[in-house]
Every structure is written in C-alpha cells, then in structure tokens.
Amino acid sequence: MKRLLPLAALLLAPLPLTGAASPPRYDVVIRGGTIYDGSGDAPYVGDVAIAGDRIAAVAPHVAAHGATELDARGKAVSPGFVNMLAHPEESLLVDGRALSDFAQGVTLEVMGEFSMGPLSPAMRRDMVSKQGDLRYPVTWTTLGGYLDVLSHRAIAPNVASFVGAGTVREAVLGADDVQPTPAQLERMRGLVRAAMEQGALGLTDMLIYTPATFAKTPELIALAKVSAACGGIYTVHMRSEGDRLEEGVAETIAIAEASGAPAEIYHFKQAGRDNWGKIDRVIAAIEAARARGVRISANMYTYTAGATGLDAAMPPWVQAGGLDAWIARLKDPATRAKVAAEMRDPHPATWENLLAGASAEGTLLLGFKNPALKPLAGKTLAAVARERGTTPEETAMDLVVEDGTRVGIAYFLMSEENVRKAIRQPWMSFGSDEAAPAPEGVFLRSRDHPRAYGNFARLLGHYVRDTHDLTLAEAVRRLTSLPTDHLSIVDRGRLRAGLYADIVVFDPATIADQATYERPAQLATGVSDVLVNGRFALRDGRPTGAHTGRVVRGRAYRGGAAGGCRANAAHWNWR
C-alpha cells in the first residue's frame, strides 16, 4: 500500500529534475522570524510559506522563494490572535479596517453577549431609531442575514458570532419581565437552531442586563441544549461578577453539565473590593469542575476597570420593557426616589450594583449620543454631580434621560493582583469586550475604554515582557490555539501546513499598548505585519485596506460540508 506523505513534506520535497526545473514559488515567504506556532512549545527560528489563503510550509528553512519575501529576523511570527469577546457589530459596518485590533495582531473577532439577529419588527425599528454616532441601514432580520451583510463588505478581519439568548428572548417575549409559555420556549429553541444553522458558534448571554436577566436557569438550559446539539458552546456574561459571583459560576457550570457542551465565562473578574477575596474559591470551583470532566473555561481583559452603561447602576425592574419605558419611569418623582434609594445600597439582594462597587469617583463617563453631553466624556460621575449640584444617583438618572441611551461608562472595580492571578490560569483566553474603532473620524466623537486599543498588546508587553506572568510562547497559545480549540475551529489558530494563513509578525521587545483612560484612541505599537487568509491586512505597520476578512461560521452551518444540527451534544467531538 502506498504511504501518503503529509502536505508539508510534499511542499518541501525537491521537484524531480527535468532539465532546468526551478523550485516551487509561493505567494509569500516570511523569512528568519522566531516562530511561535500556537502550541505553547519552545519557539525556533524558521520560515513560513503561504500559497493562496493557506499555510504551505513551516520549517527551519524553506528553499523555494515567494512572490513576496518578508524579512522577519529579530521578530516573532505567530498565528493571528483571537478576540474571544469582541463588539465590532456596528463599527465594522462603518469602517471595516478594525484598526484598533489589527495594530495588536487580532485576525478573528468573535462577537458575543448578544447578537445582531434574530430581530422582531420592533427590535429592527429600535435598532435604526436608537443609533448614535455610528449610522448604518438595517437590511436583515436574522443572524445569518447580518453575517451575509458583513461577508459582502470590505472587512479586514475574520468575524464570527454567537446567537444571543437574550436576543432570542426579546424577539419572542419582548423586553418585559415575563416567563415563556411552553409554546414560546419552543419558538425560542427554534430560533436558536435556525441561527446555529446560519453559522452561529453557539449560544451567548448577558445575564446582568435586561431583558436577559429575566431568564431563569431552566430556560437557559433548554436553549443551551439546542446550541450543543448544533455543535456550539455556551458563553456568558454571568448573572453576577460580584456579590453572587460564586453562584454565577455555579449556574454556568450547571448549564454546561446539562447541555453536554463546553461553557466559557466572559471577562472573568471579581467586581468590587468586597469581592476581591473570592478569586481563589472561584478558581478552585472551575478547576474542580474541569477535573470531573466539565469543559469550562474563561476569557478576560487586562485592565482593572470594566466598561458598560448606567443600566448596571440601576435595578432591573425600572428597566423592564426596554429603553423608552426605563426613561419614562425615571421622569416620575416617586419612581426616581425609589431608584435612588436602591442605587445607594452597596449590596442589593437581586441585582448587581456596579456604581456602588466602583463609587461615583470610580465611575468614568465615556460615551454620549446627545451632542450637548459629549463634553462630559472623560469626567467622573462624581465630578459631574458636583458641577450640577445633584447627587451621583440623581445625576446618573438625569444623564440617561437627557441622552436617551444607557450612557457608556467605565467602572473601576478590580484589583491588579487578581488580574495577574487570572492571567496565569492555563484555561484563560482574552477578549477586549470592545468595538474595533479607528483613532479618527466618527470614532472620536465618544471615548473608548483603552482596552479597545490595547488589550492584547498590554498582555504581550506588560504582563509577558515586564511582569513575567506568562512566557511569550504560553501567551501566544492563549491568544491562538486555546480559543480556536474552545470554539471547535479546526483550520485556524496554529502555524501548520494546510491551515488558513492568519499570521502576525511583531517585535516582542517593543510591542506595547499606548492607550490610556485620558487618551484612549491611540494605536498599539510593535506589530509590523498582519496577514488574513494569506493576504496582507497590515504591512510595515500600515493598513493595506484590502478586503482580507471572511465570516467564520459554526459547525452546524447549512452551507458547510457537514452542516446541520444533530440529536444532542454527544454527536459532536469537543476539544
């Protein structure tokens, strides 16, 4: 029986001599870089050859030449980085370059917490009417339709998306605090299945926010079982990251066990000083679950401040029914008094009070829709309250009413010691929890959290090079093969012949975040070249403007070779 050689060996083998035959020619050869292949193994100096959109060879030396030869001596060459929680849903519709992330080496944006479909007619109208600085037409009603829109736009990064449990809930039940009937739950399950077969990677949720927070655990299990039967994982902004952190982790583990599929905790943290001491118990709970076979992991950003909105400073009951109902209630004096009283409770029994955890001095205003309020961006809630002569609680309510939005906020909630401890966990990947803006144009009308421009560069610069919390090889593994394995993406995340050529070339000695809370819109430094699907998206530190990105769809995608859902999670292989 004739033994077949692996692709790499075939590509590196010499051609049979037929007169003056020349060696094979590749599209790109990256020469002499230090190769970090994504496995976490020791690096080595070598070459990477690219043919079309795939890696053709990875070896200490590739004899054949390329149409483009890139000298990477003195630099690291690695797989493209995966942003495990990205929010470029809107920014890519306005600017497909994703400059804030490309300057850090990100080649795959994974969108989660909510999704851009399915949309009810009311949700679609709201999506249009409530747009702020970023304006775009809404021509789709399904998640698949949104992904198709991205696939036809000139986007530079690869993109993938989960289907939002809260999105599905709102599409069927609206934004009220109600529980589904059996028939409504079946309709929700059908929407999840449809989104999975349109390409979703799994089910996602954001249980701290309305209307998602109104869902009970059995509802989430019912939806997660559908996702698991379609080859998808469950990812979640937990119901609590502070006072009920341990309960939130326990619920996530229970959903993973019941669904039979893996689960991923978004932006792992311990919010509020009173909760910092819980980190060891939470890590122990995750390790114990993993030891008994539960596939659970987490991702994080590399900062001590989170970013969300003023909805996280107010009780869910006042937000029931959606933004307009919330604003209407905040105009009623009696309701305002009740809301203010609850906002002053540092440890409410049924919701997560991020304002109390951060304090008004630790609450930084970031983004407004109302032009009259934009000068307040960059100030703390405490400072604006003093200027207005009102309490922080009253000021927060007034800002929501005046802006007509949840108002973008950064809350300083975490400890640096805990950030470093979390980074060292071997099951931890990384996500910015931000859009992919550019330091120009419409994006400068509001402020971003610096994690939008610095999350990944900060890991490689500060936490690898400066504090030595990880080796560079391990950090690259956490940014590449670890997340792609969790997502069951088999053809990306490693430097290996036959896989897609998503590649980053960077200088380990200089890569660094430049963004600060005072000046967030500053691109990271140290990444020179980024290739996506074999083509340059960043060359010599400058964006090429090429349409290099693709939509990466989940395993149940009906357009794929083995698409379609199965009976349950046991019918899939899980990494």
Buried (B, 14 or more C-beta within 10 A) or exposed (E): EEEEEEBBEEBBEEEEEEEEEEEBEBBBBBBBBBBBBBBBEEBEBBBBBBBEBBBBBBBEEBEBBBEBEBEBEEBBBBBBBBBBBBBBBBBBBBBBBBBBBBBBBBBBBBBBBBBBBBBBEEBBEBBEEEBBBBEBEBEBBBBBBBBBBBBEEEBBBBBBBBBBBBBBBBBBBBBEBEEBEEEBBEBBBBBBBBBBBBBBBBBBBBBBBBBBBBBEBEBBBBBBBBBBBBBBBBBBBBBBBBBBBBEBBBBBBBBBBBBBBBBBBBBBBBBBBBBBEBBEEBBEBBEEBBEEEBBBBBBBBBBBBBBBBBBBBBBBBBBBBBBEBBBEBBEEEEBBEBBBEBBBEEBBEEBBBBBBBBBBEBBBBBBBBBEEBBEBBBBBBBBBBBEEEBBBBBBBBBBBBBBBBBBBBBBBBBBEEBBBBBBEBEBBBBBBBBBBBBBEEBBEBBBBBBBBBBBBBBBBBBBBBEEEBBBBBBBBBBBBBBBBBBBBBEEBBBBBBBBBBBBBBBBBEBBBBBBEBEEBBBBBBBBBBBBBBBBBBBBEEEBBEBBBBBBBBBBBBBEEEEBBBBEBBEEBEBE
